Amino acid sequence: MAWYDESVFYHIYPLGLTGAPKQNDYGEPVHRLNTLLPWIDHLKKLGFTALYIGPLFESVGHGYETTDYKKLDSRLGTNEDLTAFVKSCHDAGLKVIFDGVFNHTGRDFFAFRDIQANREGSAYRDWYCNVNFWGNNEYNDGFSYDNWGGYNLLVKLNQRNGAVRDYICDVIRFWVSEFDVDGIRLDAADVLDFEFMKALRQTADTVKPDFWLMGEVIHGDYSRWANAHTLHSVTNYTLHKGLYSGHNDHNYFEIAHTVRRINDMLRGDIKLYNFVDNHDVERIYTKLNNKSHFLPVHILLYTLPGIPSVYYGSEFGIEGRKERHSDDSLRPFIDLKDHAGDYESNPCTRLIAALGKLHAQYAHELAWGDYRELCLTNRQFAYGRGNLIVAVNNDEHEAHVNVPASADAYIGLLSGTRIDAHGGRLNIRLDACGGDVFAPAQQAKPAETVNAASSPAEKPVAPVEKKEPEKKPVEVKPEPVKAPPKPVEKPVEETVAIPDIPYEQMTVEQLQAVILQKMAKNGPVTDQMRRDVRENIWQNSLVNWAKSFR
């Protein structure tokens, strides 16, 4: 059992949180990273046990066009600042992982600069993919090269080059020896070479006990990346999508189906990295049509199989929307002093604190307890995790669920409510847009009481604690668990001609058609599956998705 299996992560984009300039002038270091030291206590108050922070290293602008892997971005400070920051986290009991941007570098990286200067004579001409000295680009380099996402400022590293592989593995060893980091989140892992990832895993297994490799993967068979040979975990974008749309559409079947599909996909002890928002997607508080769904969404985040993560600021219920193709509003500066009163007055913050305490007290059940569906309708969802029972309601009215019980009485860990079982069944009343986690009364260790009726939509009004009188629950006939509606079979689009060329040369529309055809061979293609494909417009991701079918 490794530390990350039972962790709750907090995610910081440091250039945004510290208010660093958008462009790096490579001037004297400014010690902005030190302004994050007070946040360590904030993380402890809210029950987080690990921090994912990045990108951190010298870069041109947003951090993902790396200039120097071994130097803290001068807008954030010095290497000594980073060493001290990680030590402060460790002293507080927090593990730390960095962003590893190893798929591409910036144009100011030393190897690329050498190619610009020496062209065909550069010792680094093979460090990048498809460097063509007969081509050109918008920078008028007099040569062309492969990039990430169509952006020539992100130069694609040739991960099959042994020198590149050795260099990046040395970077990992440097990060451990210099900063004592506990793991790495691999940026754009869905386009990394698999042999390259195996080399990273071999390095990770030697540099530090339980050193964690987690990869950014959007779609596909997650087990291709997360397994015993490559990465320990990947980002669970599939569940991310289900958590907000399952509430916006009043469709818990989508979430339950997603959990079942991922469990079948992994079939083992692999735990995915679960989240409801991050530095690349809009804030959960913005995405929810009904802000009161903030509560059931986060109960699910903290209790479904996987490793939960909260993106900085979302514990305050802040907004964040992509504007004019910019992510700036998703990565804001926040002064922690402005939220000093949120621990008591903001329902969103109080909920995250209560869930953090709950997760710490029941970490083993939530990490290793078996997952069992107990009740499922469009608007109510209940499941077991070990001895715990989780129940949520996305309806705008109160509801009841009736589920099997293995104990005589249960305590709601968020509400403090006691419910007696009758005839081996537990009748649970759920507030509108509410939910709770129930433990057998003899084992219950309630977290801070959270009043579900005090909607996060009403922040920052302080919630009033709810104490219900004990009474014999009214026996309610359990709602039948309905099978998901049979998907409507539709023919895969045949309007797009699929040429006999490598996936890398196909257009987005051609790749989408390929994926839909491959899905159709495995069974009916639902409208939701069709939407998932159409919403993915990133060619690199689609290429890897198409290759993921067996």
VEXDREN-2710 file (C-alpha; in Angstrom, 1 decimal):
% VEXDREN-2710
k/r/px/py/pz
1/MET/0.0/0.0/0.0
2/ALA/1.6/3.3/-1.2
3/TRP/1.0/6.8/0.2
4/TYR/-0.8/7.9/-2.9
5/ASP/-3.5/5.3/-2.7
6/GLU/-5.2/7.0/0.3
7/SER/-4.2/10.6/-0.5
8/VAL/-6.4/13.6/-1.1
9/PHE/-4.7/16.0/-3.5
10/TYR/-4.7/19.8/-3.8
11/HIS/-3.7/21.2/-7.2
12/ILE/-1.9/24.5/-7.6
13/TYR/-0.9/26.2/-10.8
14/PRO/1.8/28.4/-9.3
15/LEU/2.4/31.0/-12.0
16/GLY/-1.3/31.9/-11.7
17/LEU/-1.8/31.7/-8.0
18/THR/1.3/33.9/-7.3
19/GLY/0.3/36.5/-9.9
20/ALA/3.5/36.0/-11.9
21/PRO/3.9/38.0/-15.2
22/LYS/2.6/36.2/-18.3
23/GLN/6.0/36.4/-20.0
24/ASN/9.4/35.6/-18.6
25/ASP/12.1/38.2/-19.1
26/TYR/14.7/35.9/-17.6
27/GLY/15.6/38.6/-15.2
28/GLU/16.6/38.4/-11.5
29/PRO/14.5/35.9/-9.5
30/VAL/11.4/37.1/-7.8
31/HIS/10.6/35.0/-4.7
32/ARG/6.9/34.6/-5.4
33/LEU/6.9/30.9/-4.5
34/ASN/7.5/31.9/-0.8
35/THR/4.1/33.6/-0.8
36/LEU/2.6/30.1/-1.0
37/LEU/4.0/29.0/2.3
38/PRO/0.8/30.1/4.2
39/TRP/-1.2/27.9/1.9
40/ILE/0.4/24.8/3.5
41/ASP/-1.6/25.5/6.7
42/HIS/-4.7/26.1/4.5
43/LEU/-4.2/22.6/3.0
44/LYS/-3.9/21.0/6.4
45/LYS/-7.1/22.7/7.6
46/LEU/-9.0/21.3/4.7
47/GLY/-7.7/17.8/5.1
48/PHE/-5.4/17.5/2.1
49/THR/-2.5/15.1/2.3
50/ALA/-0.7/15.7/-1.0
51/LEU/0.0/18.6/-3.3
52/TYR/0.3/18.6/-7.1
53/ILE/2.1/21.8/-8.1
54/GLY/3.3/22.9/-11.5
55/PRO/4.6/23.7/-14.0
56/LEU/7.5/25.1/-12.0
57/PHE/10.6/25.2/-14.1
58/GLU/12.1/28.0/-16.3
59/SER/9.9/28.6/-19.3
60/VAL/8.8/31.3/-21.7
61/GLY/5.2/32.0/-20.7
62/HIS/2.6/29.6/-19.3
63/GLY/5.1/27.1/-18.1
64/TYR/4.7/24.3/-20.6
65/GLU/7.4/25.6/-23.0
66/THR/10.3/24.6/-20.8
67/THR/13.6/26.4/-21.1
68/ASP/15.5/24.7/-18.3
69/TYR/14.3/21.6/-16.4
70/LYS/16.8/22.1/-13.6
71/LYS/16.0/25.7/-12.7
72/LEU/12.9/27.1/-10.9
73/ASP/11.2/29.6/-13.1
74/SER/12.8/33.0/-12.2
75/ARG/9.3/34.5/-11.9
76/LEU/8.8/32.1/-8.9
77/GLY/12.2/32.3/-7.3
78/THR/15.3/30.1/-6.9
79/ASN/16.0/26.4/-6.5
80/GLU/16.7/27.1/-2.8
81/ASP/13.1/28.5/-2.6
82/LEU/11.7/25.3/-4.1
83/THR/13.8/23.0/-1.8
84/ALA/12.6/24.9/1.2
85/PHE/9.0/24.9/0.0
86/VAL/8.9/21.1/-0.4
87/LYS/10.6/20.6/3.0
88/SER/7.9/22.8/4.6
89/CYS/5.2/20.6/2.9
90/HIS/6.9/17.5/4.1
91/ASP/7.2/18.9/7.7
92/ALA/3.5/19.4/7.6
93/GLY/2.9/15.8/6.4
94/LEU/2.1/16.7/2.8
95/LYS/3.6/14.8/-0.2
96/VAL/4.5/16.8/-3.2
97/ILE/4.4/16.0/-6.9
98/PHE/5.7/18.2/-9.8
99/ASP/4.5/18.7/-13.4
100/GLY/6.8/16.9/-15.7
101/VAL/6.6/18.4/-19.2
102/PHE/8.6/15.8/-21.1
103/ASN/6.8/15.5/-24.4
104/HIS/8.1/18.8/-25.7
105/THR/10.3/21.8/-24.8
106/GLY/10.2/25.5/-25.5
107/ARG/12.2/27.1/-28.3
108/ASP/14.6/28.6/-25.7
109/PHE/15.7/25.1/-24.6
110/PHE/19.5/24.6/-25.1
111/ALA/19.1/21.7/-27.6
112/PHE/16.8/23.7/-29.8
113/ARG/19.0/26.7/-29.6
114/ASP/21.9/24.6/-30.8
115/ILE/19.9/23.4/-33.8
116/GLN/19.1/27.0/-34.7
117/ALA/22.8/27.9/-34.5
118/ASN/24.3/24.9/-36.1
119/ARG/21.6/23.4/-38.3
120/GLU/22.6/20.1/-39.8
121/GLY/25.8/20.2/-37.8
122/SER/24.0/20.3/-34.5
123/ALA/24.7/17.4/-32.1
124/TYR/21.0/17.7/-31.1
125/ARG/19.3/17.6/-34.5
126/ASP/17.9/14.2/-33.6
127/TRP/16.6/15.3/-30.2
128/TYR/13.4/16.5/-31.8
129/CYS/10.9/14.8/-34.1
130/ASN/11.1/15.2/-37.9
131/VAL/13.5/18.2/-38.1
132/ASN/13.4/19.1/-41.8
133/PHE/16.0/21.5/-43.0
134/TRP/14.2/21.9/-46.3
135/GLY/11.2/23.4/-44.5
136/ASN/10.3/26.5/-42.6
137/ASN/7.8/27.9/-40.1
138/GLU/6.2/31.1/-38.8
139/TYR/9.4/31.9/-36.9
140/ASN/11.5/31.7/-40.1
141/ASP/13.9/29.2/-38.6
142/GLY/14.7/27.9/-42.0
143/PHE/13.6/24.4/-40.9
144/SER/10.4/22.7/-39.6
145/TYR/9.7/20.2/-36.9
146/ASP/6.9/18.3/-35.2
147/ASN/5.1/20.1/-32.3
148/TRP/2.4/19.5/-29.8
149/GLY/-1.2/20.5/-30.6
150/GLY/-0.2/22.5/-33.7
151/TYR/1.8/25.0/-31.7
152/ASN/5.4/25.5/-32.9
153/LEU/6.4/27.1/-29.6
154/LEU/6.1/23.5/-28.2
155/VAL/8.8/21.5/-29.9
156/LYS/8.2/17.7/-29.9
157/LEU/11.0/15.7/-28.2
158/ASN/12.2/12.5/-29.9
159/GLN/11.6/10.2/-27.0
160/ARG/13.0/7.2/-28.9
161/ASN/16.4/8.9/-28.9
162/GLY/18.5/7.3/-26.2
163/ALA/20.2/10.6/-25.3
164/VAL/16.8/12.3/-24.8
165/ARG/15.6/9.4/-22.7
166/ASP/18.7/9.4/-20.5
167/TYR/18.5/13.2/-20.1
168/ILE/14.9/13.2/-18.9
169/CYS/15.6/10.3/-16.5
170/ASP/18.5/12.3/-15.2
171/VAL/16.1/15.2/-14.7
172/ILE/13.9/13.0/-12.5
173/ARG/16.9/11.9/-10.4
174/PHE/17.9/15.6/-10.1
175/TRP/14.4/16.6/-8.9
176/VAL/14.6/13.9/-6.2
177/SER/18.1/14.7/-5.0
178/GLU/17.7/18.5/-5.2
179/PHE/14.1/19.0/-4.1
180/ASP/13.0/15.6/-2.6
181/VAL/9.9/15.5/-4.8
182/ASP/7.6/12.5/-4.2
183/GLY/6.2/12.0/-7.7
184/ILE/5.5/13.5/-11.1
185/ARG/2.4/14.3/-13.1
186/LEU/3.4/13.7/-16.8
187/ASP/2.0/16.3/-19.1
188/ALA/0.4/15.1/-22.3
189/ALA/1.0/11.5/-21.4
190/ASP/-1.4/10.3/-24.0
191/VAL/1.1/11.2/-26.7
192/LEU/4.3/10.0/-24.9
193/ASP/6.1/7.0/-26.4
194/PHE/5.4/3.8/-24.4
195/GLU/9.0/2.7/-24.3
196/PHE/9.9/6.1/-23.0
197/MET/7.3/5.8/-20.2
198/LYS/8.7/2.4/-19.3
199/ALA/12.1/4.0/-18.9
200/LEU/10.6/6.6/-16.7
201/ARG/8.9/3.9/-14.6
202/GLN/12.2/2.1/-14.2
203/THR/13.8/5.3/-13.0
204/ALA/10.9/6.0/-10.7
205/ASP/11.2/2.6/-9.1
206/THR/14.8/3.3/-8.1
207/VAL/14.9/7.0/-7.0
208/LYS/12.6/6.8/-4.0
209/PRO/10.2/4.4/-2.4
210/ASP/6.7/4.7/-3.7
211/PHE/7.7/7.4/-6.2
212/TRP/4.5/8.1/-8.1
213/LEU/4.0/8.6/-11.9
214/MET/0.6/10.0/-12.9
215/GLY/-0.1/10.8/-16.5
216/GLU/-2.4/13.3/-18.2
217/VAL/-4.6/11.1/-20.4
218/ILE/-7.9/12.3/-21.9
219/HIS/-9.7/9.3/-23.6
220/GLY/-9.1/5.7/-24.4
221/ASP/-8.4/2.5/-22.5
222/TYR/-6.7/3.9/-19.4
223/SER/-5.1/0.5/-18.7
224/ARG/-2.8/1.1/-21.6
225/TRP/-1.0/3.8/-19.6
226/ALA/-1.7/2.9/-16.0
227/ASN/-0.3/-0.6/-15.3
228/ALA/2.6/-2.4/-13.8
229/HIS/5.0/-1.3/-16.5
230/THR/4.4/2.3/-17.4
231/LEU/2.5/4.7/-15.1
232/HIS/0.9/4.2/-11.7
233/SER/-2.2/6.3/-12.5
234/VAL/-3.7/8.7/-15.1
235/THR/-6.2/11.6/-15.0
236/ASN/-9.8/10.4/-15.0
237/TYR/-11.3/12.8/-17.6
238/THR/-14.1/10.3/-18.3
239/LEU/-15.4/10.6/-14.7
240/HIS/-14.7/14.4/-14.7
241/LYS/-17.2/14.8/-17.6
242/GLY/-19.8/12.5/-16.0
243/LEU/-19.7/14.3/-12.6
244/TYR/-20.9/17.6/-13.9
245/SER/-23.1/16.5/-16.8
246/GLY/-24.7/13.8/-14.7
247/HIS/-26.0/16.6/-12.5
248/ASN/-26.8/19.1/-15.2
249/ASP/-28.8/16.5/-17.0
250/HIS/-30.2/14.8/-13.9
251/ASN/-28.7/11.6/-15.1
252/TYR/-27.0/9.5/-12.4
253/PHE/-27.0/6.6/-14.9
254/GLU/-24.1/8.3/-16.7
255/ILE/-22.0/8.5/-13.6
256/ALA/-22.8/4.9/-12.5
257/HIS/-22.1/3.6/-16.0
258/THR/-18.8/5.5/-16.1
259/VAL/-17.7/3.9/-12.8
260/ARG/-18.6/0.4/-14.0
261/ARG/-16.8/0.8/-17.3
262/ILE/-13.6/2.1/-15.6
263/ASN/-13.7/-0.7/-13.0
264/ASP/-14.0/-3.2/-15.8
265/MET/-11.2/-1.5/-17.7
266/LEU/-8.7/-1.5/-14.9
267/ARG/-9.5/-4.8/-13.1
268/GLY/-7.0/-4.4/-10.3
269/ASP/-5.5/-2.1/-7.8
270/ILE/-4.9/0.9/-10.2
271/LYS/-6.6/4.0/-8.8
272/LEU/-7.2/6.9/-11.2
273/TYR/-6.7/10.6/-10.4
274/ASN/-10.3/12.0/-10.0
275/PHE/-11.1/15.7/-10.3
276/VAL/-14.0/18.0/-11.1
277/ASP/-11.9/20.9/-12.5
278/ASN/-8.3/21.8/-13.1
279/HIS/-6.1/24.4/-14.9
280/ASP/-7.3/23.4/-18.3
281/VAL/-11.1/23.2/-17.8
282/GLU/-13.8/25.5/-16.5
283/ARG/-14.4/25.7/-12.8
284/ILE/-17.0/23.2/-11.4
285/TYR/-19.0/26.1/-9.8
286/THR/-19.2/27.7/-13.3
287/LYS/-20.2/24.4/-15.1
288/LEU/-23.0/23.5/-12.8
289/ASN/-26.4/24.7/-13.9
290/ASN/-27.7/24.4/-10.3
291/LYS/-25.0/25.6/-7.9
292/SER/-26.5/23.6/-5.2
293/HIS/-25.2/20.5/-6.9
294/PHE/-21.7/21.5/-5.6
295/LEU/-22.5/19.3/-2.6
296/PRO/-23.4/16.0/-4.2
297/VAL/-20.7/16.4/-6.9
298/HIS/-18.0/16.7/-4.2
299/ILE/-19.4/13.8/-2.1
300/LEU/-19.1/11.7/-5.2
301/LEU/-15.6/13.0/-5.9
302/TYR/-14.4/12.1/-2.4
303/THR/-16.1/8.7/-2.1
304/LEU/-16.1/7.0/-5.6
305/PRO/-13.2/4.7/-6.4
306/GLY/-10.0/6.7/-7.2
307/ILE/-7.8/9.4/-5.7
308/PRO/-9.7/12.8/-5.2
309/SER/-8.2/16.1/-6.1
310/VAL/-9.4/19.7/-5.7
311/TYR/-8.1/22.6/-7.8
312/TYR/-7.0/25.7/-5.9
313/GLY/-9.8/28.2/-5.3
314/SER/-12.6/25.8/-6.0
315/GLU/-12.9/25.1/-2.3
316/PHE/-14.2/28.7/-2.1
317/GLY/-16.7/28.2/-4.9
318/ILE/-15.0/30.6/-7.3
319/GLU/-16.0/31.0/-10.9
320/GLY/-13.7/30.4/-13.9
321/ARG/-14.7/30.3/-17.6
322/LYS/-12.6/30.0/-20.7
323/GLU/-12.7/33.4/-22.5
324/ARG/-11.5/34.2/-26.0
325/HIS/-9.6/30.9/-26.1
326/SER/-7.7/32.0/-23.0
327/ASP/-7.2/30.0/-19.8
328/ASP/-6.2/33.0/-17.7
329/SER/-9.5/33.1/-15.8
330/LEU/-9.0/29.5/-14.9
331/ARG/-5.6/30.3/-13.3
332/PRO/-6.2/33.4/-11.1
333/PHE/-4.1/35.1/-8.5
334/ILE/-5.8/34.6/-5.1
335/ASP/-4.9/36.3/-1.8
336/LEU/-5.5/33.8/0.9
337/LYS/-6.2/36.6/3.4
338/ASP/-9.4/37.5/1.4
339/HIS/-10.8/34.1/2.3
340/ALA/-9.9/34.1/6.0
341/GLY/-13.5/33.9/7.1
342/ASP/-14.5/31.2/4.6
343/TYR/-13.7/28.4/7.0
344/GLU/-16.7/29.3/9.0
345/SER/-19.0/31.3/6.6
346/ASN/-18.6/29.7/3.1
347/PRO/-20.6/26.5/2.7
348/CYS/-18.3/25.3/-0.1
349/THR/-15.2/25.6/2.1
350/ARG/-16.9/24.0/5.0
351/LEU/-18.0/21.1/2.8
352/ILE/-14.5/20.5/1.5
353/ALA/-13.1/20.6/5.1
354/ALA/-15.7/18.1/6.3
355/LEU/-15.1/15.8/3.4
356/GLY/-11.3/16.0/4.0
357/LYS/-11.9/15.0/7.6
358/LEU/-14.2/12.2/6.6
359/HIS/-11.7/10.9/4.0
360/ALA/-8.9/10.9/6.6
361/GLN/-11.0/9.0/9.1
362/TYR/-12.2/6.4/6.6
363/ALA/-9.2/6.4/4.2
364/HIS/-8.9/2.6/4.2
365/GLU/-12.6/2.1/3.3
366/LEU/-12.6/4.7/0.6
367/ALA/-9.3/3.4/-0.9
368/TRP/-9.8/-0.3/-0.6
369/GLY/-13.4/-0.9/0.3
370/ASP/-15.4/-2.7/-2.4
371/TYR/-17.8/-0.6/-4.6
372/ARG/-21.4/-1.8/-4.8
373/GLU/-24.3/-0.1/-6.4
374/LEU/-27.3/-0.1/-4.0
375/CYS/-29.8/2.2/-5.6
376/LEU/-29.8/4.0/-9.0
377/THR/-32.3/6.2/-10.6
378/ASN/-31.9/9.3/-12.8
379/ARG/-32.0/11.5/-9.7
380/GLN/-30.8/9.4/-6.8
381/PHE/-27.7/7.2/-6.4
382/ALA/-26.6/5.1/-3.5
383/TYR/-23.6/2.8/-3.3
384/GLY/-21.5/1.0/-0.7
385/ARG/-17.7/1.5/-0.1
386/GLY/-16.7/-1.2/2.4
387/ASN/-18.9/-0.6/5.5
388/LEU/-19.9/2.8/4.3
389/ILE/-23.1/3.8/2.4
390/VAL/-23.0/6.9/0.2
391/ALA/-26.3/8.4/-1.0
392/VAL/-26.8/11.5/-3.2
393/ASN/-29.8/13.3/-4.7
394/ASN/-29.7/15.7/-7.7
395/ASP/-33.4/16.5/-7.6
396/GLU/-34.6/19.9/-6.5
397/HIS/-36.9/18.2/-4.0
398/GLU/-36.1/15.9/-1.1
399/ALA/-36.2/12.2/-1.8
400/HIS/-35.9/8.8/-0.1
401/VAL/-33.7/5.9/-1.0
402/ASN/-34.1/2.4/0.5
403/VAL/-31.0/0.3/0.6
404/PRO/-29.7/-3.0/2.1
405/ALA/-28.1/-2.5/5.6
406/SER/-25.6/-4.7/7.3
407/ALA/-25.9/-2.9/10.7
408/ASP/-28.8/-2.0/13.0
409/ALA/-28.2/1.7/12.8
410/TYR/-26.1/4.2/10.9
411/ILE/-24.9/7.8/11.4
412/GLY/-24.7/10.4/8.7
413/LEU/-21.0/11.5/8.8
414/LEU/-21.8/14.9/7.3
415/SER/-25.2/15.6/9.0
416/GLY/-24.8/13.7/12.3
417/THR/-28.3/12.1/11.7
418/ARG/-28.9/8.7/13.1
419/ILE/-31.0/6.2/11.1
420/ASP/-32.2/2.9/12.4
421/ALA/-32.4/-0.1/10.0
422/HIS/-35.6/-2.2/9.8
423/GLY/-35.7/-5.6/8.3
424/GLY/-32.2/-5.4/7.0
425/ARG/-33.1/-2.2/5.1
426/LEU/-32.1/1.5/5.6
427/ASN/-34.5/4.2/4.5
428/ILE/-32.5/7.4/3.9
429/ARG/-34.1/10.8/3.5
430/LEU/-32.1/13.1/1.3
431/ASP/-32.3/16.9/1.1
432/ALA/-32.9/18.5/-2.2
433/CYS/-29.5/18.6/-4.0
434/GLY/-28.1/16.8/-1.0
435/GLY/-26.3/13.7/0.1
436/ASP/-24.5/12.1/3.0
437/VAL/-22.1/9.3/3.9
438/PHE/-23.3/6.8/6.4
439/ALA/-21.3/4.6/8.7
440/PRO/-22.5/1.9/11.1
441/ALA/-23.4/3.6/14.4
442/GLN/-20.8/1.7/16.4
443/GLN/-18.0/2.7/14.1
444/ALA/-19.1/6.2/13.2
445/LYS/-16.8/9.2/13.6
446/PRO/-18.8/12.1/12.2
447/ALA/-17.0/14.9/10.5
448/GLU/-18.0/18.6/11.0
449/THR/-21.8/18.8/10.4
450/VAL/-22.6/20.2/7.0
451/ASN/-26.1/21.3/6.3
452/ALA/-27.1/20.3/2.8
453/ALA/-30.0/22.6/2.8
454/SER/-27.6/25.6/3.0
455/SER/-26.9/25.6/-0.7
456/PRO/-23.4/26.5/-2.0
457/ALA/-25.4/28.8/-4.3
458/GLU/-26.0/31.0/-1.2
459/LYS/-22.3/31.4/-0.2
460/PRO/-21.0/33.0/1.9
461/VAL/-24.0/32.8/4.3
462/ALA/-23.0/30.6/7.2
463/PRO/-25.0/27.3/7.2
464/VAL/-27.0/26.5/10.3
465/GLU/-26.4/23.1/11.8
466/LYS/-29.4/20.7/11.3
467/LYS/-30.4/18.4/14.1
468/GLU/-33.3/16.1/13.3
469/PRO/-35.3/14.5/16.1
470/GLU/-34.9/10.8/16.3
471/LYS/-38.0/9.0/15.0
472/LYS/-38.9/5.7/13.5
473/PRO/-38.3/6.0/9.8
474/VAL/-41.4/5.7/7.6
475/GLU/-41.1/2.5/5.6
476/VAL/-41.0/3.6/2.0
477/LYS/-41.3/1.1/-0.8
478/PRO/-37.8/1.2/-2.4
479/GLU/-37.6/2.6/-5.9
480/PRO/-36.8/-0.1/-8.3
481/VAL/-33.4/0.1/-9.8
482/LYS/-34.0/0.7/-13.4
483/ALA/-31.7/-0.5/-16.0
484/PRO/-30.2/2.2/-18.2
485/PRO/-32.2/2.9/-21.2
486/LYS/-31.2/0.7/-24.1
487/PRO/-29.0/2.7/-26.4
488/VAL/-30.4/3.6/-29.7
489/GLU/-28.4/2.0/-32.3
490/LYS/-27.4/4.3/-35.1
491/PRO/-25.1/3.6/-38.0
492/VAL/-21.7/5.0/-37.6
493/GLU/-21.2/8.1/-39.8
494/GLU/-20.5/7.1/-43.3
495/THR/-20.3/10.6/-44.6
496/VAL/-16.6/10.9/-43.9
497/ALA/-14.3/9.0/-46.2
498/ILE/-11.4/7.3/-44.3
499/PRO/-8.3/7.2/-46.4
500/ASP/-5.7/4.4/-46.1
501/ILE/-3.1/6.6/-44.4
502/PRO/-1.4/6.6/-41.0
503/TYR/-3.6/8.1/-38.2
504/GLU/-1.1/10.9/-37.7
505/GLN/-1.9/12.2/-41.2
506/MET/-5.7/12.1/-40.8
507/THR/-7.9/15.1/-40.1
508/VAL/-9.8/15.4/-36.9
509/GLU/-13.1/14.5/-38.7
510/GLN/-11.4/11.4/-40.2
511/LEU/-10.1/10.3/-36.8
512/GLN/-13.5/10.8/-35.2
513/ALA/-15.0/8.5/-37.9
514/VAL/-12.3/5.9/-37.3
515/ILE/-13.0/5.8/-33.5
516/LEU/-16.8/5.6/-34.0
517/GLN/-16.3/2.7/-36.4
518/LYS/-14.0/0.9/-33.9
519/MET/-16.6/1.5/-31.1
520/ALA/-19.3/0.0/-33.3
521/LYS/-17.4/-3.2/-33.6
522/ASN/-17.4/-3.6/-29.9
523/GLY/-21.1/-3.0/-29.4
524/PRO/-23.9/-0.3/-29.8
525/VAL/-22.7/3.3/-30.0
526/THR/-24.8/5.4/-27.7
527/ASP/-25.6/9.1/-28.1
528/GLN/-23.3/9.9/-25.2
529/MET/-20.4/8.0/-26.7
530/ARG/-21.0/9.8/-30.0
531/ARG/-20.9/13.2/-28.2
532/ASP/-17.7/12.2/-26.4
533/VAL/-16.0/11.6/-29.7
534/ARG/-17.4/14.7/-31.3
535/GLU/-16.3/16.9/-28.4
536/ASN/-12.7/15.8/-28.7
537/ILE/-11.1/18.0/-31.3
538/TRP/-7.5/17.4/-30.3
539/GLN/-5.7/15.5/-33.0
540/ASN/-3.0/14.0/-30.8
541/SER/-5.6/12.8/-28.4
542/LEU/-7.7/11.3/-31.1
543/VAL/-4.7/9.5/-32.7
544/ASN/-3.9/7.8/-29.3
545/TRP/-7.6/7.0/-28.8
546/ALA/-7.8/5.3/-32.2
547/LYS/-4.7/3.3/-31.4
548/SER/-6.0/2.3/-28.0
549/PHE/-8.5/-0.2/-29.4
550/ARG/-7.4/-3.8/-29.3
END
